[in-house]
Amino acid sequence: MFASLDPAWVKVLERHVFAWAHAEHGIGLHVYTPAQRDAPTNMINNAMAVGAAHKLRFAQDLILYNLTLSDEVDGFNGELHRQTWQETRSGSPRASSPSA
């Protein structure tokens, strides 16, 4: 099924698309979840809880897709997303801050 993937697209996936899982996880866990706890009404609370669940689930979906490609595509580097997130200006807010 994955044999027809263009090698250029594989590089984009392993370096950039899967790095986005870290952002989604952070937004879901550290933005939506605390906001949900502090919401003034149940209606807002429920909307924030669903938003948090969607963010966390999307991050999980990206990582599961990464694991699938690691198993199915020869030469796929399933760990490269971490390096992108932690070390590049485009991947990490920490890397782009003046103090980093």
For each residue, the residues with C-beta under 8 A, 3 or more apart:
1: 72
2: 5 68 69 72 73
3:
4:
5: 2 9 10 73
6: 9 10
7: 10 11
8: 11 12
9: 5 6 12 13
10: 5 6 7 13 14 69 73 75 76
11: 7 8 14 15
12: 8 9 15 16 17
13: 9 10 16 17 18 66 69
14: 10 11 17 18 66 69 76 77 78 80 81
15: 11 12 18 19 80 81 84
16: 12 13 19 20 84 90 91
17: 12 13 14 20 62 81
18: 13 14 15 21 62 63 65 66 78 80 81
19: 15 16 22 23 81 82 84 85 91
20: 16 17 23 24 62
21: 18 24 25 58 59 60 62 63 66 81
22: 19 25 26 59 81 82 85 91 92
23: 19 20 26 27 85
24: 20 21 27 28 55 56 58 59 62
25: 21 22 28 29 55 56 59
26: 22 23 29 30 31
27: 23 24 30 31 32 55
28: 24 25 31 32 33 51 52 53 54 55 56 58 59
29: 25 26 32 33 52 55 56
30: 26 27 33 34
31: 26 27 28 34 35
32: 27 28 29 35 36 48 49 51 52 55
33: 28 29 30 36 37 48 52
34: 30 31 37 38
35: 31 32 38 39 48
36: 32 33 39 45 48 49 51 52
37: 33 34 45
38: 34 35
39: 35 36 42 44 45 48
40: 44
41: 44 45
42: 39 45 46
43: 46 47
44: 39 40 41 47 48
45: 36 37 39 41 42 48 49
46: 42 43 49 50
47: 43 44 50 51
48: 32 33 35 36 39 44 45 51 52
49: 32 36 45 46 52 53
50: 46 47 53 54
51: 28 32 36 47 48 54 55
52: 28 29 32 33 36 48 49 55 56
53: 28 49 50 56 57
54: 28 50 51 57 58
55: 24 25 27 28 29 32 51 52 58 59
56: 24 25 28 29 52 53 59 60
57: 53 54 60 61
58: 21 24 28 54 55 61 62
59: 21 22 24 25 28 55 56 62 63
60: 21 56 57 63 64
61: 57 58 64 65
62: 17 18 20 21 24 58 59 65 66
63: 18 21 59 60 66 67
64: 60 61 67 68
65: 18 61 62 68 69
66: 13 14 18 21 62 63 69 70 78 81
67: 63 64 70 71 78
68: 2 64 65 71 72
69: 2 10 13 14 65 66 72 73 76 78
70: 66 67 73 76 78
71: 67 68
72: 1 2 68 69 76
73: 2 5 10 69 70 76
74:
75: 10
76: 10 14 69 70 72 73
77: 14 80
78: 14 18 66 67 69 70 81
79: 82 83
80: 14 15 18 77 83 84
81: 14 15 17 18 19 21 22 66 78 84 85
82: 19 22 79 85 86
83: 79 80 86 87 88
84: 15 16 19 80 81 87 88 90 91
85: 19 22 23 81 82 88 91 92
86: 82 83 91 92 94 95
87: 83 84 91 92 95
88: 83 84 85 91 92 95
89: 92 95 96
90: 16 84 96
91: 16 19 22 84 85 86 87 88 95
92: 22 85 86 87 88 89 95 96
93: 96 97
94: 86 97 100
95: 86 87 88 89 91 92 100
96: 89 90 92 93 100
97: 93 94 100
98:
99:
100: 94 95 96 97
